[in-house]
């Protein structure tokens, strides 16, 4: 098994979500771990697959140009205007694909916190659960959940994520709130985070060109993720 680190890309919300899903469903070779960091073309928010659109819209800032998309993973609302976003796919057959969701969540975030600490940031993984007054996911970065990455001192949330596990593998979509860790060399962080993930999955990381995906399938899935039917699914 290999660990492929893909080139960074910049896209709109629908494009970024569609590509993450295709990296889970169609990546050649299917047995490789794959990772990518990506940017956003404009102000964007994403929200979990199970969230109701009426509630989501009620939480958003009144920006006419806001790019909004439903994720293939779960979780709450994520503000991507000042975040560092990444996707990690663990293929079927790897130990993390077979692990419980809490275990995979904690392991990835332990690697992320380690990378931040190596750059002087007081980051730790939250290991104590707290009573939740309201049911269901909320707005990310407003409240830290179990195994999120937090500031060791203030308790402020630094990083969270959402997961989707199916017969192809595990898709892990993560976000780091940049204002919670200023100042930081993000290129240096990316390298250290990848090194920590390579240690966690037990496979050396290899920079790899973007895969040759079917362009018709890519454009079709982007259209699907941009369509009102997907956005207003619930």
Beta strands, then each sheet from edge to edge (+ up, - down):
strand 1: 3-6
strand 2: 9-11
strand 3: 33-40
strand 4: 44-47
strand 5: 67-70
strand 6: 78-79
strand 7: 83-91
strand 8: 123-125
strand 9: 149-151
strand 10: 157-165
strand 11: 169-177
strand 12: 205-208
sheet 1: 2+ 3+ 1+ 12+
sheet 2: 2+ 3+ 7- 11+ 10- 9+ 8-
sheet 3: 5+ 4+ 6-
end
